[in-house]
């Protein structure tokens, strides 16, 4: 059996997205900036896609900017707020310790420009406290950037409440919603969001295309200079085929959120229950306020890399955390931030399901994981020391 359970890293493109792209790879191939009829057909498609994306997010088409993906959108949003802060002599930014590195590394860059960064604790369940966030806001705070849902442990933040607090204090609010959009309902107006990042390949669209939503009235800082594309805020000829795939897959995902969640949540919970039958195993992230398809656990006494390789040999594609740091030997910064010790964090497993996964696949994964964990523990000197009482179990 071959099972793909790494949808948080990327999803399989849907037939809807592929079919939406095909005409713009063939007959409608013009440059949207060209004035002739071939170019204007592409321009009309681009305008239509912008309107469709805006409708899903609950905003206007002029608040939508197409980018290369979530990382670029995160960078542009944060650097936009930083530029506003420098003009207003406000150099304090609030974020969390479990953000994606596209956010954390950008914040590190701003430290060198004199910004002060406050990283809030996400606590053991991976959720930021709105009260702690409000207490951290200062007169010189220009931005709060908190991800909508975590890419590793799946915890969903109280975004609407955070947005309300930011609005009341006159602070800009950006959310990295890469893992959320297409999987849970997002409305930028109801959620009090000023800027939002998303990426198409997380909801069955193409790779290399994303969106930055920017509320009307915010002056955007350019990352790329050149032409006048994206109303002068993101130079470079628009990738019309990918944009059409993004719009189509986003509409499809939004239309099916309730149906997909109704299928995924029972599968997710069954998978969690089965895996937690393994002794000295712990769930990472909130058990309820989590993405419908996310499962993240730690096994004491084993290494995650060996676990992944053996699961792959059994036909299961999984991960130990973010795909963006898969080559790193360091344990996940997210797991360390929620209090997992280094040794335990090294033994993590992330399974991220899509609506294409089945109950039969979940049963197979549970049995395969139990077999592989037992096999690895039998070979582990650390596990032997734990069993013999030379070391104390961290996970009870």
Secondary structure by P-SEA (a helix, b strand, c coil): ccccccccccccccaaaaaaacccccccccccccccaaaaaaaaaaaaaaaaaaaaaccccccccccccaaaaaaaaaaaaaaaaaaacccbbbbcccccaaaaaaaaaaaaabbbbbbbbccccccccaaaaaaaccccccbbbbbccccccccccaaaaaaaaaaaacbbbbbcccccccccccccccccccbbbbbccccccccccbbbbbcccbbbbbccccccccccccccccaaaaaaaaaaaaaaaaacaaaaaaacaaaaaaaaaaaacccccccccccccccccccccccccccaaaaaaaaaaaccccccccccccccccccaaaaaacccaaaaabbbbbbbcccccaaaaaaaaaaaaaaaaaaaaacaaaaaaaacccccccc
